[in-house]
């Protein structure tokens, strides 16, 4: 079967097939995680990310391939989870940008779009690492461009692209020694190969099992949030009476969209402004007294779609009538700062809240929050300045992407562990400005050492340590330093590595598989051996990790 011109409908089916193929192999991709810890979630993150994109595509199937690509980019952007999911979203953001104005594409344009995706993805990563999904995408795109120079059959180009992606994947252990030591290929690269497998299967007319479910995206703006202020104001006191929501689809010939200028201009019309934009559309939510003027401004950039205007004074009157027999809610005022953190475990969440976190997103190992989840948390925190603590290296990119979506007064502190997150909050100065706090809190990450005790999910050998399935491992920072059949012994050996003469404070956060008595006994042993070290104990109730140690 030959395909010389690719339109939107067939491209949409390629996306759905690619998402389906990755979904069917997500657990296999998870299993390629280098560390044998129970949080190898690359496949899960990539699967959730691309199914979000596929959902948008499924709702926007049409002949124009550029519009289908834009739908894909939009869905991927907001659904991206973890580093692998964010990189995948950037690969197809660049791909879609390259074809956005085209109704159909030929083999050269198809290959050029892969190359544009690689350029976008490399720019999105602060320090690109070779031997990862980036390398696989880059090598595959290079071959695609070469083949397309002389081949006008898109099927042949896709075959060459997939062949090189697989070959590049096999080479990843030569670029990342840790992959070679463990005997696996890069998990993100493997996920991308599965996506390309789905692409080729669709082009060749080879059916793959249809995906069972595709999670839907919820609205980015909670339409009810503006009702919270009805308690202590009268209807006449509402300054901006109309809750105005709309989307503007950008058009050629209209004013060029510059997000910062767009947001600043709109802010003059009211408050509670939220602007979320991609390359095709901008979504706006604003409380305004002049909704017509707001819509007129939006029309400078293109066509208005999905418009909704609600009279908040009328709603307020109705709410007061409904609530007349109850105590009115207090007006929610916007605070100067709001801190968002990510944590898994009820005890850890409570601990973060006790030291200043306004919103705690449930997540971490095996459950990385998406860009959309973090955007919602930013809105929920209701603060002039927002600080985000990811507390996991695999969440930092999604947090940065969420900050870019919101676009102003949001700082991401690149905390990779719970102890780093706690150290950062304790360094927060409520009287300082956002930039000063960002610098101070980031610097504080270097003042704490992190240790973790968890179990191995498979046999492996890494850093010269032989590990058997179900062994307990002691991890200092990101390096496995000890292993034992006994949980307590692994914890003791790990503490021997973490503690030294300069150590002053040890915080023990014990998980759901550890009793209070066991944690107390470990604390007593530390105090006997290190009399100058102050020990604090908290029940984190976290899964997967028996102990999390913080050493200052």
Buried (B, 14 or more C-beta within 10 A) or exposed (E): EEBEBBBBBBBBBBBBBBBBBBBBBBEEBBBBBBBBBBBBBBBBBBBBBBBBBBBBBBEBBBBBBBBBBBBBBBBBBBBBBBBBBBBBBBBBBBBBBBBBEBBBBBBBBBBBBBBBBBBBBBEBBEEBEEBBBBBBBBBBBBBBBBBBEEBBBBBBBBBBBBBBBBEBBEBBBEBBEEBBBBEBBBBBBBBBBBBBBBBBBBBEEEEBEEBEEBEEBEEBBBEEBBBBBBBEBEBEEBEBBBBBBBBBBBEEEBBEBEBEEBBEEBEEBBEBBBBBBBBBBBBBBBBBBBBEBBBEBBBEBBEBEEBEBBEBBEBBBEBBEEEEEEEBBEEEEEEEBBBBBBBBBBBBBBBBBEEBBBBBBEBBBBBBBBBBBBBBBBBBBBBEBBBBBBBBBBBBBBBBBBBBBBBBBBBBBBBBBBBBBBBBBBBBEEEBEBEEBBBBBBEBBEEBBBBBBBBBBEEBEBEEBEBEEEBBBBBBEEEBBBBBEEBBBBBBBBBEBBBEEEBEEBBBBBBBBBEEEBBBEBBEBBBEEBEEBEBEBBBBBBBBBBBBBBBB
